[in-house]
Amino acid sequence: MNIKDYEAMAMLDLPEDERAVLGERLNEIEAGFAALEQIDTDGVEPLVTVLDTINIMREDVAIKQFTRDEILANAPEQQDGYFQVPGTLE
């Protein structure tokens, strides 16, 4: 892809001097990816993390601690079992 393709995708209209600078940077980035494509990864297992730790978090178990009525009891205003808040759109 060239800079004009990226510019069209991002819906930008860049001045020519910025287009030249960004074009050079994009070429450097694409060259870096081209170098990565040359690396032989056959037989290499996908890696999620470089750490040797396992998941040490607790089980994600839902615990119901409050009823709807208990929560709404603290609301300054409520209507039909929901919090009532000031409108945000005009």
C-alpha positions as CSV (number, residue, x, y, z in Angstrom):
1,M,0.0,0.0,0.0
2,N,1.1,3.5,-0.5
3,I,0.5,6.6,1.6
4,K,-2.5,7.7,-0.5
5,D,-4.2,4.4,0.2
6,Y,-3.7,4.8,4.0
7,E,-4.8,8.4,3.7
8,A,-8.0,7.4,2.0
9,M,-8.7,4.7,4.6
10,A,-8.3,7.1,7.4
11,M,-10.3,9.8,5.5
12,L,-7.5,12.3,5.8
13,D,-6.3,15.0,3.4
14,L,-2.7,15.6,4.3
15,P,-0.5,18.4,3.0
16,E,2.2,17.1,0.6
17,D,5.1,17.7,3.1
18,E,3.3,15.6,5.8
19,R,2.4,13.0,3.2
20,A,6.1,12.6,2.4
21,V,7.2,12.2,6.0
22,L,4.5,9.7,6.8
23,G,5.2,7.8,3.7
24,E,8.8,7.3,4.7
25,R,7.8,6.2,8.2
26,L,5.2,3.7,6.8
27,N,7.9,2.3,4.5
28,E,10.1,1.7,7.6
29,I,7.3,0.0,9.4
30,E,6.5,-2.2,6.5
31,A,10.2,-3.1,6.1
32,G,10.2,-4.2,9.7
33,F,7.3,-6.5,9.2
34,A,8.9,-7.9,6.1
35,A,11.9,-8.8,8.2
36,L,9.7,-10.5,10.7
37,E,8.1,-12.6,7.9
38,Q,11.5,-14.1,7.2
39,I,11.8,-15.7,10.6
40,D,11.3,-19.5,10.6
41,T,8.6,-20.3,13.2
42,D,7.8,-23.8,12.2
43,G,7.4,-26.0,15.3
44,V,7.2,-23.0,17.6
45,E,4.3,-23.1,20.0
46,P,2.2,-20.0,20.2
47,L,3.1,-17.9,23.2
48,V,0.6,-16.0,25.3
49,T,3.0,-14.7,27.9
50,V,6.8,-14.9,28.5
51,L,6.2,-15.5,32.2
52,D,6.2,-19.1,33.6
53,T,3.3,-18.3,36.0
54,I,0.0,-20.0,35.8
55,N,-3.3,-18.4,36.5
56,I,-3.3,-17.6,40.2
57,M,-6.6,-15.7,40.3
58,R,-9.6,-17.0,42.2
59,E,-12.5,-18.6,40.4
60,D,-14.9,-16.0,39.0
61,V,-18.0,-16.8,41.0
62,A,-21.0,-14.4,41.0
63,I,-22.1,-13.7,44.6
64,K,-25.4,-11.8,45.0
65,Q,-24.8,-9.4,47.9
66,F,-27.6,-6.9,47.6
67,T,-31.1,-6.9,46.4
68,R,-32.4,-4.4,43.9
69,D,-34.5,-2.8,46.6
70,E,-31.5,-2.4,48.9
71,I,-29.5,-0.7,46.2
72,L,-32.3,1.6,45.1
73,A,-33.0,2.6,48.7
74,N,-29.8,4.7,48.4
75,A,-30.8,6.4,45.1
76,P,-31.8,10.0,45.4
77,E,-34.5,9.3,42.7
78,Q,-35.9,6.2,41.2
79,Q,-38.7,5.2,38.9
80,D,-40.1,1.8,38.1
81,G,-37.2,0.0,39.8
82,Y,-34.5,1.9,38.0
83,F,-32.2,4.8,39.0
84,Q,-33.6,8.1,37.7
85,V,-30.9,10.6,36.5
86,P,-31.0,14.0,34.9
87,G,-31.3,13.9,31.1
88,T,-27.9,14.2,29.3
89,L,-29.2,15.1,25.8
90,E,-30.8,18.3,24.8
